[in-house]
Amino acid sequence: CIGCSSCANSCPYEAIRMVEVRTKHGTPVADAVTGQPILKATKCDLCQEQLGGPACQRACPHDALRRVDMSDLPSLAAWTDRR
């Protein structure tokens, strides 16, 4: 996520939200140049353990949402190399 908000603005289900990045103490992290809070995309993960994966991932008609385990490097590389 580069904080561009494209996914949140494009999701017809409003399932993705932009939230402020915070330090471990809860203080918002601001851009050094603009002073604006840094935003990242997030979504709930309450159903990630369902058979078949998260409901929003299955329902997205554009295949734009994918839950990826960032520690599983082969899986992550395969996903980023898809065409």
N, C-alpha and C positions, 0 to 999 in steps of 0.2 A: 504494500500500500504506500503510495506516494502522497496521499492526502488530497487528491484532485477532486474528489466527490462525484466522479462520473458514475460509479456504480450505484451510489445512494440516489442520485438524481434520476437514474435510468430505471431503477427497479419499480415496476408497476405495483408491487405489493407493499412497498415501503418497509421491506424487511431488513434493509441495511441502513444504519445510522452513522453519522459522523460524530465522534466524541473527542474531547480534548485529551491529549496525552498528559499523564500526570506522573510526578515523581513518586517514589515509594512512600513519601510523607503526604501525598495528596495535593501537592502544589502543581498547578498547570504549568506545562513546559511551553515557553514562548519562543518564537523565531527570533534569532539574534538581530536580524536586520529590520524586520517590520514590527516586532514586538507583539504580533498577533499570536494567539494560542495555536499550537500545532495540532491538527486534527487527523484522525485515522478512522478508517471504516471498521465497523463492528456489527455483529448480529448476535442474536441469542444462541445458545448452544444447549438448550434444554432438551432437545430431542436427538442429540448426536449419536446416542447409543441405540437408536431404533434400528431394526432390521431394514436394510436398504439405505441407511444413512439418513441425514437430516431431511425433514419434510420440505424445507425451502429449496434445497439442492435438487430434489426429485421434481419439484413443481416448476422450477425455473424453465420457461420455454426457450430460453436462449442459451442454456448450458453455460451461463456466465458465473455461476457460483459453485465453488468446489472447496470442500474442507480438505486441507492437506496437513499432514503431520510434518512440521518443519524439521524434525529430527530424523525423518526417514528420507535420506538424501537420494537414493535411487528413485523412489516414488516421486519426490519433488522434481527431480531432473526430467523424468518422463512426462510429468504434467506440463512443465514449462517448455518442453520441446515439441508438444503436440501441434499439429497443423490442421 
